[in-house]
Every structure is written in structure tokens, then in C-alpha cells.
């Protein structure tokens, strides 16, 4: 059951990573 609880967490982390990456690609000076 622990694996099922990890799925939404991984999806959220993935979403945050993609959002940060796309933002950085659009504005390299952001970070």
C-alpha cells in the first residue's frame, strides 16, 4: 500500500521539476 501512496507524491515532484525546468529554459537567469 505504501507504493500507492508514493504515486501522487512522485507525480507532484515530477510536475514541479518540469515546471522549474521549463521556467529556467525560458529565463536562464531565474536561478
N, C-alpha and C positions, 0 to 999 in steps of 0.2 A: 504493500500500500504506500510505502514511503516514495517509491518511484513515481506513483501517480501524483503525489504532492509536489514533486520536483518539476513536473512538466510545465505548469503555469509559470514557475519561477524561471526556468530556462527560456521560455518564450519571452518573458518580460526582459530578461537580461539581453537576449538576442536583439529584441526591438530597440532597447536603449543603445546597444553597441552600434547598430545600423544607423540610428538617428544621429549619434555622435559622429560617426564616420562620414555620413553624407554632409553634415554641417561643416566638418573640417575640410572636406573636399571643396565646398563652396567658399569657405573662408579659412585659408591655411593659417592665418594669424589668430584664429579664435583660441587656439590652445597655446 
